[in-house]
Amino acid sequence: RQADYLSPKYHVVIANPPYMGGKGMNGRLGAWLKDNYADVKSDLFSAFVVRCADLGMKSGLVGIMSPNVWMYISSHEKLRNYLTESKSLTNLVELPLSAFKGATVQICAYNFNNRRNQDSKGGYVRLTGFKGGDEEMASFTKEAIKNPDCGWFYRASAADFKKIPGSPIAYWLSKASLEKFIDCKQLGSLSDLKQGMSTTDADRFVRNWSEVNYNKIAFGCNSAKEGNLSGAIWFPFNKGGKYRKWFGNNEHIVRYENDGEILINLVREKYPNISDPEFVIKNRKRYFLESVTYSAISSSNFGVRLMPKGFIFSIAGPVIQSKHLDNRVILSLLLSPVAQEIVSALSPTLNFQAVDLEKIPVDQSLLIGGSNERSIKNTTQGLVERSMSDWDSYETSWDFNSLPLLNPDYRQPTLKATYQKLRAHWREMTLEMQRLEEENNSIFIDAYGLQEELTPEVPLNEITMSCNPHYRYGNDKSEDELEALLLADTMRELVSYAV
């Protein structure tokens, strides 16, 4: 009976296919997919999409519900090409994780015509930022159909997707954004995005900086040669870390004396068939240089920071280095709403990969000598300096000197009055950071011609300074709760410093 069902052709095929990545397949299934569905073998559902199309007649309609990863990630690029070059996507609804109770992946539902029509524009409903279950999603979808001007309905064609490297189904990008992919050079052609070291034994080679003799750490070295001459054993180590912008997350050190001699010997012992230690200790020639770094994996937003000279970087804290762009311009670009919008199309997950960041278009005005370079560089330097001052105000920084609470500028007759004056300073500094970030954002939005799509505003909880309670404690608390938490922690820090 099953063979009978699978033998004829159908006018309409509807499926919610099984989802299973390559790691979940047994040897027989994996080999069979490789032999029969080589282009779409990365997940079982993608092979079923092709099979369902085979079941449909020419010009038949196919409706699929599946994970949304096929729309974006590189391993599903051939499936995207299949659906946009030989078929015609007619409509799609992209849903949030909350749409189905117990769901562990984000889902999309879509229909396509079993023939090619390159000129047609499909209808797309984007509900990824909405809250609620299946009933609410159904209501939002119906509203989008009735009112295309609702703000979450879009139209896009296969030709639009082809303008973006990798052809992600980024249906919400504006015409101005799409044109930038054609008109501008990509970040990857102007910069080098590199992964760093994997020690293969973090327990032995990685420490928090406060765990070792401070005199055995070399800060600010310009090169491995300078590090060797210092006689130091430990060096600053960039491991990515939590969401923080502009500067910070400088907490770890790595054992790397004599240009990593012990570490390299360990790698050769572990991997005797590998002659080059850069198999794991990658890009050694780029260590110690000032760079832009980011947290490759994040639980929240995209955190990008300036990494000063003297650091060795890891796989979790990759770097960007360029001869055509100033580091501060790269930093501001990646933290701008322009890049955030583009990154969301190229990499909707919270795993930020170099292959996606390399595709970000760079406007001509940002290059060294460009019309916007100097103003961005100056504003960004102010942001970095304020973020650095905030980071160094806590004992967890290796450049910590003294508590802000003991600074003579804020000293008053009582501890309470002193704290109140310091708190007023912190509030002013947070608002100044917000103003500078928004000033930078406006420059990028204007340069990319996205005034109608994006706004420069930055919410307070995204001003990533420890003295800002909205960032430090989250945005789900009242003002009174936030102020009480900040006061309590500041007093604890005073006691800690006194001890």
JOLINQUI-V81210 format. One record per residue. D_CENTER is the distance of its C-alpha to the mean C-alpha in Angstrom with 1 decimal. Layout:
D_CENTER / D_CENTER
This chain:
48.6 / 44.9 / 45.9 / 47.7 / 44.6 / 42.6 / 45.2 / 45.7 / 43.5 / 42.3 / 41.8 / 39.0 / 36.6 / 34.4 / 32.3 / 29.8 / 29.4 / 28.6 / 25.1 / 25.0 / 22.7 / 24.4 / 24.3 / 26.4 / 29.0 / 32.3 / 33.6 / 35.8 / 33.3 / 30.7 / 33.5 / 34.8 / 31.6 / 31.2 / 34.8 / 34.7 / 31.2 / 29.7 / 27.2 / 25.7 / 26.3 / 22.7 / 23.5 / 26.9 / 26.0 / 25.2 / 28.6 / 30.2 / 28.9 / 30.8 / 33.8 / 33.9 / 34.1 / 36.9 / 38.7 / 38.7 / 41.3 / 40.7 / 39.4 / 38.9 / 36.0 / 33.4 / 31.4 / 28.5 / 26.4 / 23.6 / 19.9 / 17.6 / 15.6 / 18.2 / 17.1 / 13.8 / 13.4 / 15.4 / 17.9 / 19.2 / 19.7 / 23.5 / 23.8 / 22.2 / 24.7 / 27.4 / 26.9 / 26.6 / 29.2 / 31.9 / 31.4 / 30.6 / 28.0 / 30.0 / 27.8 / 24.8 / 23.6 / 20.1 / 20.3 / 18.5 / 18.7 / 21.7 / 23.7 / 25.5 / 26.8 / 25.7 / 23.0 / 20.4 / 18.4 / 17.5 / 20.5 / 21.6 / 25.2 / 26.5 / 29.7 / 30.6 / 33.9 / 35.3 / 35.9 / 34.2 / 34.2 / 31.9 / 33.1 / 32.3 / 29.5 / 28.2 / 27.6 / 24.1 / 23.6 / 20.1 / 20.4 / 16.9 / 17.0 / 20.6 / 22.3 / 25.3 / 26.8 / 28.3 / 31.1 / 28.8 / 26.7 / 30.0 / 31.1 / 28.0 / 28.4 / 32.1 / 31.5 / 29.2 / 31.9 / 34.6 / 32.7 / 30.3 / 29.7 / 28.2 / 24.7 / 23.0 / 25.1 / 24.3 / 26.2 / 24.9 / 26.5 / 25.8 / 26.4 / 23.5 / 21.1 / 22.6 / 21.6 / 18.0 / 17.4 / 17.3 / 18.8 / 16.2 / 18.1 / 16.4 / 19.6 / 18.6 / 17.8 / 20.8 / 23.3 / 22.3 / 18.7 / 20.1 / 22.7 / 20.3 / 19.1 / 22.8 / 23.9 / 21.3 / 20.5 / 17.0 / 14.9 / 15.7 / 19.4 / 19.4 / 17.4 / 17.0 / 13.7 / 15.0 / 14.7 / 17.3 / 19.8 / 20.4 / 23.5 / 24.6 / 26.4 / 24.3 / 27.2 / 29.3 / 27.2 / 24.6 / 25.7 / 24.8 / 26.5 / 29.2 / 30.4 / 32.2 / 34.9 / 33.3 / 35.6 / 34.2 / 30.7 / 30.3 / 28.0 / 27.3 / 28.7 / 28.4 / 28.9 / 29.7 / 33.4 / 33.2 / 31.7 / 34.6 / 37.2 / 35.9 / 37.0 / 33.9 / 32.6 / 29.1 / 26.3 / 23.1 / 20.2 / 16.5 / 14.9 / 11.5 / 12.3 / 11.7 / 9.8 / 11.9 / 11.9 / 14.4 / 16.2 / 16.7 / 16.0 / 18.9 / 20.8 / 21.5 / 23.9 / 24.8 / 28.3 / 28.7 / 32.3 / 34.1 / 30.9 / 29.9 / 33.2 / 33.3 / 29.8 / 30.6 / 33.9 / 32.2 / 29.9 / 33.0 / 34.8 / 32.1 / 31.6 / 35.1 / 34.5 / 31.7 / 33.3 / 30.2 / 28.4 / 25.3 / 24.8 / 23.0 / 23.3 / 21.2 / 21.6 / 24.1 / 25.3 / 22.1 / 22.3 / 23.6 / 22.3 / 20.5 / 17.0 / 13.6 / 11.3 / 7.8 / 7.3 / 6.5 / 7.0 / 6.8 / 9.6 / 8.7 / 6.5 / 4.1 / 7.0 / 8.6 / 12.3 / 15.5 / 16.8 / 20.6 / 23.1 / 24.4 / 21.3 / 20.9 / 17.3 / 16.2 / 14.2 / 11.8 / 11.6 / 11.7 / 13.1 / 13.7 / 17.4 / 19.4 / 23.1 / 22.6 / 20.2 / 20.5 / 17.8 / 17.9 / 17.5 / 14.4 / 13.0 / 14.1 / 13.0 / 9.3 / 9.9 / 12.3 / 12.5 / 13.3 / 10.0 / 8.2 / 11.0 / 10.7 / 7.1 / 8.2 / 11.1 / 9.9 / 7.4 / 8.3 / 7.7 / 5.5 / 6.0 / 4.0 / 7.5 / 9.7 / 11.8 / 9.4 / 8.5 / 12.3 / 13.3 / 12.4 / 15.9 / 17.3 / 20.3 / 23.5 / 24.0 / 21.1 / 22.7 / 24.9 / 28.0 / 26.4 / 27.5 / 24.5 / 23.6 / 26.0 / 25.2 / 21.4 / 22.1 / 24.6 / 22.6 / 19.6 / 22.1 / 23.4 / 20.0 / 19.5 / 23.1 / 22.9 / 19.8 / 21.7 / 24.8 / 23.2 / 21.8 / 25.2 / 27.1 / 26.6 / 28.5 / 25.4 / 24.8 / 27.0 / 27.9 / 29.2 / 32.7 / 33.8 / 32.9 / 32.4 / 34.9 / 37.6 / 37.0 / 40.4 / 38.7 / 38.2 / 41.3 / 43.5 / 46.7 / 44.8 / 41.5 / 40.7 / 41.3 / 39.3 / 36.2 / 36.6 / 36.7 / 33.6 / 31.8 / 32.8 / 31.4 / 28.0 / 28.0 / 28.8 / 26.1 / 23.4 / 24.8 / 25.0 / 21.4 / 20.7 / 23.2 / 21.8 / 18.2 / 19.8 / 22.1 / 19.3 / 17.6 / 21.1 / 21.5 / 18.4 / 19.4 / 22.9 / 22.1 / 20.3 / 23.0 / 20.8 / 23.1 / 24.0 / 20.5 / 18.5 / 19.6 / 18.9 / 19.3 / 17.1 / 18.1 / 19.6 / 17.4 / 14.5 / 16.9 / 15.7 / 19.1 / 21.1 / 24.1 / 22.4 / 23.3 / 21.1 / 18.0 / 19.8 / 21.4 / 19.4 / 20.6 / 22.9 / 25.9 / 28.6 / 29.2 / 32.1 / 30.1 / 27.4 / 30.1 / 32.0 / 29.1 / 28.4 / 32.2 / 32.6 / 29.8 / 31.2 / 34.6 / 33.4 / 31.9 / 35.3 / 37.2 / 35.0 / 35.6 / 39.3 / 39.6
